[in-house]
Amino acid sequence: MIKLWSVKKNEEAAAKKRPKVTAAQLRVQKDLTELDLPSTMKTVFPDPTDVLNFTLTITPDEGIYKGGVFNFSFAIKPEYPHEPPKVRCKEKIYHPNLDLEGNVCLNILREDWKPVLTLSSVMIGIQYLFLEPQVPSLMPPIMPSNDLIIATLMTHSTKTPPKISDGLARHSSTMSSRP
């Protein structure tokens, strides 16, 4: 009987030492196990024990951003999935859906977010922005700094805008990173 008591005490002590897993961590782990990314995208976890903060690298293989390497930081709050992840582009890039601070203009990251959406849907949405940059009618007024970029894309319509393609491949790996 005394052995059972000491075993139970040891189990309780071990349980107290283990960090508690939050609902957000459980959901992120589920999202990550179901993740099936194409070869043009990969995730990197700087701290393997922290699933709420990671980097997504996108290397488009077609479109006007082909050949570029773009890193996005994901910061997931404890309220996930009821609140969307915070996503920022680490590189300064000439893109109508990214502002100068790296904020991503993607509806599912703001007003169209729903708890049923997954990290995969956010990642695919970001990748799609590199294939089909969105035009101003879909963009909120919080990104006025992108007027020149938008005008360039609209002027060149489906052609490759020269300001984007001329230096993209040359500078994609050396673009200045944000802190």
Buried (B, 14 or more C-beta within 10 A) or exposed (E): EEEEEEEEEEEEEEEEEEEEEEEBBEBBEEBBEEEEBEEBBEBEEEEEEEBBBBBBBBBBEEBBBBBBBBBBBBEBEEEBBEEBBBBBBBBBBBBBBBBEEBBBBBEBBEEEBEEEBBBBBBBBBBBBBBEEBBEBEEBEEEBEEBEEBBEBBEEBEEEBBEBBBEEBEEBBEEBEEBE
